[in-house]
Amino acid sequence: MYVFICQNSLEGIFSGVYDACASRLGHRNIRLVTGEPENYELFSEYIYVTPSEEKTRKVIHTVTSRFGMQFYESICQAAMSGEPKKKGKMDKADAIYETILLALANGDGQKVLLSLGEPCVYRIFELCRAANREACHHLEFLRFGELENGVLFATIHPKDYILPYLAEHFTDRLPMENFMIYDATHQTVVIHAAAKGYMLADAADLDLDKIKRYSENELEYRRLWLAFFDHIAIEARKNPHLQMQLIPKRYWADTPELSRFA
Amino acid sequence: MRIAQEMSLMEKLTILTDAAKYDVACTSSGVDRRGNGRSMGNCVAPGLCHAFAADGRCVSLLKILFTNECIFNCAYCQNNCNSDVPRASFTPDEICTLTMEFYRRNYIEGLFLSSGILHSPNYTMELICQTLDRLRNVHQFNGYIHVKAIPGADPALVERAGFLADRMSVNLELPTSDGLRRLAPYKSRNTILKPMRQIQNRITENKNELAVWRKAPRFVPAGQSTQMIIGATPENDFQIMSVAESLYQKFALKRVFYSAFVNVNHDSNLPVLPGGPPLLREHRLYQADWLLRYYQFSVDELLSEDRPDFNIYLDPKCDWALRHLEQFPVEINRASYRTLLRVPGIGYKSAERIVKARRTATLDFSDLKKIGVVLKRALYFITCSGRMMYNTRIEENYICSQLMSDRTQIPKDVRNGGYQQISLFDSGFLEHAVIPQEQIIAGDISAPAQAG
């Protein structure tokens, strides 16, 4: 068995897929893993994949031209999901590799994605579903605060790398605002300037002092929001369990109304 | 009025939030509108729930009343003219600022504006229209707006509001006109159904306009909804669901909401509810509502005159399946989509996935599990390639006891009440007064339908 060790990124995984195909070792003898494996097997040979832009581009070209954009999007969503390795579940790089092989053999990407009976396709489906849910929750539970200089600033701690998706949504929604979304898990930040596009940047240069200084208005509206939130609940229907089910506790710290209880 | 003007925004907001909270609908769904690159806001069709309050209900819109001063005396409402509550009114500008500032912080998805009747229905509706007009045209707000049509307001004002809002609703309040006469003497079935019919007709007209010119102004693009109070009057579930069904069919409503009655006024006309609001009953009604809208069921299949109430212990779909065991088990690899929808444990999404997945492969129970079918409920009703999952008897009592051992199905308080002692299909579980059949609203509703 040959094990290809890929970096946990789109480029890493796609380069891994390219190398695995090009190695001519036989698909049955190949497995892909993301990140360093916890345990090494005695009779396996380990091959490190160096991420390469050219290989990634080639894989993307093949996938998009032969199986369409929808297939490509699903694969990307799966690749960007940050679900930690779970025991008994397929590694995401391996699932992507096998799904692409299946599509190559079958010729029809759409059909392949529907055959949930295949373990690799089912894994892709699971990962996409999880990433979609995470993205949706962040559209809802993300909160901006107005800083002293008028910039809207939000901090999030998502499991998956969903920042580009959020950036698209909020650029469409708030085109005339200056806003920033800081993804603390992946140390990335979205910067959007009013009436212009957005860009993704490394969060290393973020001024952590500045983002704690809120404007005067901000505190006033936050107070109003908390009052609204407390008064909208009906006392006779109080149901903390249901509340927790609908907004899981890991989101609480980043919202002003629930961080009081977190 | 003088007092209201001296209040701070904070005081007004708390008073008018408290006044609005018993309204149930807080959805922001039904319309997909991209941002226009200049003004603030867009809408996504499934809607977004921005927060969940302590009662577990979603906070999607800024749900407030314009004013809680009211000339009506509806017995169930805490804002009626006889009750002793602090009164306040917003100004249109205050509502606009609150909405804009909350919206840009991503607290809310839009505005839900309702109101008590200040001076007259027309005066109130005019104020509401002014507010919406400011919000849309001065503040350039492009997000979601849900607005109430005030019963008795001039049709021209309702039409004006409709072009500014995304969704409109007129509250039906109570399922029968008799209940309405008793508890809300200033409202009548006619003043409620007239604007509802007007909105429906205008939406249809607007669709034709849009077909001719796709940039025509849109009238209530997210459709209209309504709500009914459950448990304040002695109607049974069959009457309530018949009303809902005829509203869906005859008035093309998007949603009917059910609101478990909370006794806020302690009026002598109203029932005392020592066990709290009838939440489980509300839950069963919503389940049945979904069966009507997504699962191609009709009310006569679920309930009848002899069994007018839903089974407390089983959801309406399981209940229906148990009474129709002759139609089961169904073969997963061959049954039609419509048949699959009727199997307990299979939702409309998993039914769709089954239909797609079985084109390429023969499905087995392990595949169904992956697809999302709840096997602990479905296994009594399905076969895969001719085999059932376990060796089970297809027998009402046996399946019923198996289904009820699923603890997630029944709320804790009912479970602890000892369900084994009570006969399983005891429809007299919820005591209801008998109401003469001619008062059922299904007949009631068709009258103004001809008039309008």
HADDOCK unambig.tbl for C-alpha pairs under 7 A between the chains (distance, minus, plus):
assign (segid A and resid 114 and name CA) (segid B and resid 356 and name CA) 6.70 0.50 0.50
assign (segid A and resid 114 and name CA) (segid B and resid 357 and name CA) 5.75 0.50 0.50
assign (segid A and resid 115 and name CA) (segid B and resid 357 and name CA) 5.44 0.50 0.50
assign (segid A and resid 115 and name CA) (segid B and resid 360 and name CA) 6.53 0.50 0.50
assign (segid A and resid 116 and name CA) (segid B and resid 357 and name CA) 6.71 0.50 0.50
assign (segid A and resid 117 and name CA) (segid B and resid 367 and name CA) 5.76 0.50 0.50
assign (segid A and resid 140 and name CA) (segid B and resid 48 and name CA) 5.94 0.50 0.50
assign (segid A and resid 140 and name CA) (segid B and resid 49 and name CA) 5.93 0.50 0.50
assign (segid A and resid 140 and name CA) (segid B and resid 50 and name CA) 4.50 0.50 0.50
assign (segid A and resid 141 and name CA) (segid B and resid 50 and name CA) 5.56 0.50 0.50
assign (segid A and resid 141 and name CA) (segid B and resid 51 and name CA) 6.67 0.50 0.50
assign (segid A and resid 142 and name CA) (segid B and resid 106 and name CA) 6.81 0.50 0.50
assign (segid A and resid 143 and name CA) (segid B and resid 105 and name CA) 5.77 0.50 0.50
assign (segid A and resid 143 and name CA) (segid B and resid 106 and name CA) 5.47 0.50 0.50
assign (segid A and resid 143 and name CA) (segid B and resid 107 and name CA) 6.54 0.50 0.50
assign (segid A and resid 144 and name CA) (segid B and resid 105 and name CA) 4.47 0.50 0.50
assign (segid A and resid 144 and name CA) (segid B and resid 106 and name CA) 6.29 0.50 0.50
assign (segid A and resid 145 and name CA) (segid B and resid 105 and name CA) 6.24 0.50 0.50
assign (segid A and resid 172 and name CA) (segid B and resid 34 and name CA) 6.88 0.50 0.50
assign (segid A and resid 172 and name CA) (segid B and resid 35 and name CA) 5.13 0.50 0.50
assign (segid A and resid 172 and name CA) (segid B and resid 37 and name CA) 6.80 0.50 0.50
assign (segid A and resid 173 and name CA) (segid B and resid 35 and name CA) 5.56 0.50 0.50
assign (segid A and resid 173 and name CA) (segid B and resid 40 and name CA) 5.98 0.50 0.50
assign (segid A and resid 173 and name CA) (segid B and resid 41 and name CA) 4.59 0.50 0.50
assign (segid A and resid 173 and name CA) (segid B and resid 42 and name CA) 5.27 0.50 0.50
assign (segid A and resid 174 and name CA) (segid B and resid 40 and name CA) 5.21 0.50 0.50
assign (segid A and resid 174 and name CA) (segid B and resid 41 and name CA) 6.25 0.50 0.50
assign (segid A and resid 175 and name CA) (segid B and resid 37 and name CA) 5.54 0.50 0.50
assign (segid A and resid 175 and name CA) (segid B and resid 38 and name CA) 6.26 0.50 0.50
assign (segid A and resid 175 and name CA) (segid B and resid 40 and name CA) 6.75 0.50 0.50
assign (segid A and resid 176 and name CA) (segid B and resid 38 and name CA) 6.44 0.50 0.50
assign (segid A and resid 176 and name CA) (segid B and resid 39 and name CA) 6.98 0.50 0.50
assign (segid A and resid 224 and name CA) (segid B and resid 10 and name CA) 6.15 0.50 0.50
assign (segid A and resid 227 and name CA) (segid B and resid 14 and name CA) 6.42 0.50 0.50
assign (segid A and resid 228 and name CA) (segid B and resid 13 and name CA) 6.78 0.50 0.50
assign (segid A and resid 228 and name CA) (segid B and resid 14 and name CA) 6.26 0.50 0.50
assign (segid A and resid 228 and name CA) (segid B and resid 17 and name CA) 6.39 0.50 0.50
assign (segid A and resid 229 and name CA) (segid B and resid 53 and name CA) 6.50 0.50 0.50
assign (segid A and resid 231 and name CA) (segid B and resid 14 and name CA) 6.35 0.50 0.50
assign (segid A and resid 231 and name CA) (segid B and resid 17 and name CA) 6.14 0.50 0.50
assign (segid A and resid 231 and name CA) (segid B and resid 18 and name CA) 5.67 0.50 0.50
assign (segid A and resid 232 and name CA) (segid B and resid 17 and name CA) 5.91 0.50 0.50
assign (segid A and resid 232 and name CA) (segid B and resid 18 and name CA) 6.21 0.50 0.50
assign (segid A and resid 232 and name CA) (segid B and resid 21 and name CA) 5.22 0.50 0.50
assign (segid A and resid 233 and name CA) (segid B and resid 21 and name CA) 6.96 0.50 0.50
assign (segid A and resid 233 and name CA) (segid B and resid 53 and name CA) 5.45 0.50 0.50
assign (segid A and resid 233 and name CA) (segid B and resid 54 and name CA) 5.69 0.50 0.50
assign (segid A and resid 233 and name CA) (segid B and resid 55 and name CA) 5.52 0.50 0.50
assign (segid A and resid 234 and name CA) (segid B and resid 21 and name CA) 6.93 0.50 0.50
assign (segid A and resid 234 and name CA) (segid B and resid 55 and name CA) 6.19 0.50 0.50
assign (segid A and resid 236 and name CA) (segid B and resid 276 and name CA) 6.64 0.50 0.50
assign (segid A and resid 237 and name CA) (segid B and resid 55 and name CA) 5.33 0.50 0.50
assign (segid A and resid 238 and name CA) (segid B and resid 54 and name CA) 5.78 0.50 0.50
assign (segid A and resid 238 and name CA) (segid B and resid 55 and name CA) 4.00 0.50 0.50
assign (segid A and resid 239 and name CA) (segid B and resid 54 and name CA) 6.19 0.50 0.50
assign (segid A and resid 239 and name CA) (segid B and resid 55 and name CA) 4.63 0.50 0.50
assign (segid A and resid 239 and name CA) (segid B and resid 56 and name CA) 5.82 0.50 0.50
assign (segid A and resid 240 and name CA) (segid B and resid 54 and name CA) 5.78 0.50 0.50
assign (segid A and resid 240 and name CA) (segid B and resid 55 and name CA) 6.54 0.50 0.50
assign (segid A and resid 240 and name CA) (segid B and resid 56 and name CA) 6.73 0.50 0.50
assign (segid A and resid 242 and name CA) (segid B and resid 56 and name CA) 5.06 0.50 0.50
assign (segid A and resid 243 and name CA) (segid B and resid 52 and name CA) 5.86 0.50 0.50
assign (segid A and resid 243 and name CA) (segid B and resid 53 and name CA) 6.68 0.50 0.50
assign (segid A and resid 243 and name CA) (segid B and resid 54 and name CA) 6.13 0.50 0.50
assign (segid A and resid 243 and name CA) (segid B and resid 55 and name CA) 6.66 0.50 0.50
assign (segid A and resid 243 and name CA) (segid B and resid 56 and name CA) 4.13 0.50 0.50
assign (segid A and resid 246 and name CA) (segid B and resid 52 and name CA) 6.99 0.50 0.50
assign (segid A and resid 247 and name CA) (segid B and resid 52 and name CA) 6.71 0.50 0.50
